[in-house]
Amino acid sequence: MKKILAKFKKDYIISWGRNTEETTKTIRKIAGIAQHYAYHFNTTPGEMLRMMEEHRDYSWPNYYNHKYSRIDKLDNIFETEQDAKDFFKDKIFICPACNKESLDPYECTSNNCDWKSYGLFGCLGKGYKFIIKDTFFKNPTRYTIFKPQVRK
């Protein structure tokens, strides 16, 4: 990990001709992101940073600022998309706004409610948050959907 972070610093100095306090802060932030994600992926921060770097396709300051926001409390980490589909296939979802059942995890399907999990207020703190490991590096997304419940 130290090698990759040192390379970032060297690249920045070559590009901009100076080392700034902001560069150091950004590099520390990236190290923190790697450490944070390593915990969730059960690996080392160095290995996590190496895996993230394999998929980076533009400048490191922008890539790590935009693609990798910190993961707050997750309800689940699925290994594959199929694992997620299998987990949710027999579920209904509870809309956080009207508290009624919805067949769709992102948009309320009950009458007189038009709530969306991806709207401005999201799931009002009542959503279900998860990531999918095998697609995470190509698409680093933390999904937030309505709370799943077993069908009665």
C-alpha positions as CSV (number, residue, x, y, z in Angstrom):
1,M,0.0,0.0,0.0
2,K,2.8,2.4,0.8
3,K,4.3,1.9,-2.7
4,I,1.0,2.8,-4.4
5,L,0.5,5.9,-2.1
6,A,4.1,7.0,-2.7
7,K,3.5,6.7,-6.4
8,F,0.4,8.9,-6.1
9,K,2.5,11.5,-4.3
10,K,5.3,11.3,-6.9
11,D,2.9,11.6,-9.8
12,Y,1.3,14.7,-8.2
13,I,4.6,16.4,-7.7
14,I,5.6,15.6,-11.3
15,S,2.3,16.9,-12.6
16,W,2.0,20.1,-10.5
17,G,5.7,20.7,-9.5
18,R,4.9,20.8,-5.8
19,N,3.7,18.8,-2.8
20,T,0.9,20.4,-1.0
21,E,-0.9,19.8,2.3
22,E,-4.0,19.0,0.3
23,T,-2.1,16.3,-1.6
24,T,-1.1,14.7,1.8
25,K,-4.7,15.0,3.0
26,T,-6.0,13.3,-0.2
27,I,-3.5,10.5,0.1
28,R,-4.4,9.9,3.8
29,K,-8.1,9.9,2.8
30,I,-7.3,7.2,0.1
31,A,-5.5,5.1,2.7
32,G,-8.5,5.5,5.0
33,I,-10.8,4.4,2.3
34,A,-8.7,1.3,1.6
35,Q,-8.6,0.4,5.3
36,H,-12.4,0.9,5.6
37,Y,-13.2,-1.2,2.6
38,A,-10.6,-3.9,3.6
39,Y,-12.5,-4.4,6.8
40,H,-15.8,-5.1,4.8
41,F,-14.0,-7.3,2.3
42,N,-12.0,-9.2,4.9
43,T,-8.6,-8.4,3.4
44,T,-5.7,-6.1,4.0
45,P,-5.7,-2.4,3.2
46,G,-2.8,-3.0,0.8
47,E,-4.6,-5.7,-1.1
48,M,-7.8,-3.6,-1.2
49,L,-6.0,-0.7,-2.7
50,R,-4.3,-3.0,-5.2
51,M,-7.8,-4.3,-6.3
52,M,-9.2,-0.8,-6.5
53,E,-6.2,0.3,-8.6
54,E,-6.8,-2.5,-11.1
55,H,-10.1,-1.0,-12.0
56,R,-9.1,2.7,-11.9
57,D,-9.6,4.3,-15.3
58,Y,-8.9,8.0,-14.7
59,S,-6.8,10.2,-12.4
60,W,-6.5,9.0,-8.8
61,P,-7.6,12.2,-7.0
62,N,-10.9,12.2,-8.9
63,Y,-11.4,8.5,-8.9
64,Y,-11.2,8.0,-5.1
65,N,-13.2,11.2,-4.4
66,H,-16.1,10.2,-6.6
67,K,-16.2,6.4,-6.8
68,Y,-15.5,5.3,-3.2
69,S,-17.6,7.0,-0.6
70,R,-17.4,5.3,2.8
71,I,-19.7,2.4,3.5
72,D,-21.7,3.2,6.5
73,K,-23.5,0.4,8.3
74,L,-24.4,-2.3,5.9
75,D,-27.2,-4.9,6.3
76,N,-25.5,-7.4,4.0
77,I,-22.6,-8.0,1.7
78,F,-23.4,-10.5,-1.1
79,E,-20.7,-12.4,-2.9
80,T,-22.5,-12.4,-6.3
81,E,-25.5,-10.8,-8.0
82,Q,-27.1,-14.2,-8.0
83,D,-26.8,-14.5,-4.2
84,A,-28.6,-11.1,-3.9
85,K,-31.3,-12.2,-6.3
86,D,-31.8,-15.5,-4.4
87,F,-32.0,-13.7,-1.1
88,F,-34.7,-11.2,-2.4
89,K,-36.7,-13.6,-4.6
90,D,-39.3,-14.6,-2.0
91,K,-39.6,-11.2,-0.4
92,I,-41.9,-8.2,-0.4
93,F,-40.7,-4.8,0.6
94,I,-42.0,-2.3,3.1
95,C,-42.2,1.3,1.9
96,P,-40.7,3.6,4.5
97,A,-43.1,6.4,3.7
98,C,-46.5,4.6,3.9
99,N,-45.4,1.4,5.7
100,K,-47.3,-0.7,3.2
101,E,-46.1,-3.7,1.2
102,S,-44.5,-3.1,-2.2
103,L,-43.5,-5.6,-4.8
104,D,-40.7,-3.3,-6.0
105,P,-37.6,-2.7,-3.8
106,Y,-37.0,0.8,-5.3
107,E,-40.5,2.2,-5.9
108,C,-43.7,1.9,-3.8
109,T,-46.4,0.0,-5.6
110,S,-49.2,0.5,-3.1
111,N,-52.0,2.9,-4.0
112,N,-51.7,6.6,-3.3
113,C,-47.9,6.4,-2.6
114,D,-45.2,7.4,-5.0
115,W,-42.2,7.0,-2.8
116,K,-38.8,6.0,-4.3
117,S,-35.8,4.6,-2.5
118,Y,-33.5,6.6,-4.7
119,G,-35.3,9.9,-4.2
120,L,-34.1,13.0,-2.2
121,F,-34.9,11.5,1.2
122,G,-34.1,7.9,0.2
123,C,-35.5,5.3,2.6
124,L,-35.9,7.7,5.6
125,G,-33.3,5.7,7.5
126,K,-35.5,2.6,7.2
127,G,-33.8,1.1,4.2
128,Y,-31.8,-2.1,3.6
129,K,-28.2,-1.4,2.5
130,F,-25.9,-3.8,0.8
131,I,-23.1,-4.2,-1.7
132,I,-22.3,-7.0,-4.2
133,K,-18.6,-8.1,-4.0
134,D,-18.1,-9.6,-7.5
135,T,-19.3,-6.4,-9.3
136,F,-18.1,-3.9,-6.7
137,F,-14.9,-2.8,-8.4
138,K,-16.5,-2.2,-11.8
139,N,-19.5,-0.6,-10.2
140,P,-18.7,0.5,-6.6
141,T,-22.3,1.0,-5.5
142,R,-23.9,0.7,-2.1
143,Y,-27.5,-0.2,-2.9
144,T,-30.3,1.1,-0.6
145,I,-33.7,-0.5,-1.1
146,F,-36.9,-0.8,0.9
147,K,-36.7,-3.1,3.8
148,P,-37.3,-6.7,2.7
149,Q,-39.7,-9.0,4.5
150,V,-40.7,-12.6,4.0
151,R,-44.0,-13.0,2.2
152,K,-46.8,-14.2,4.4
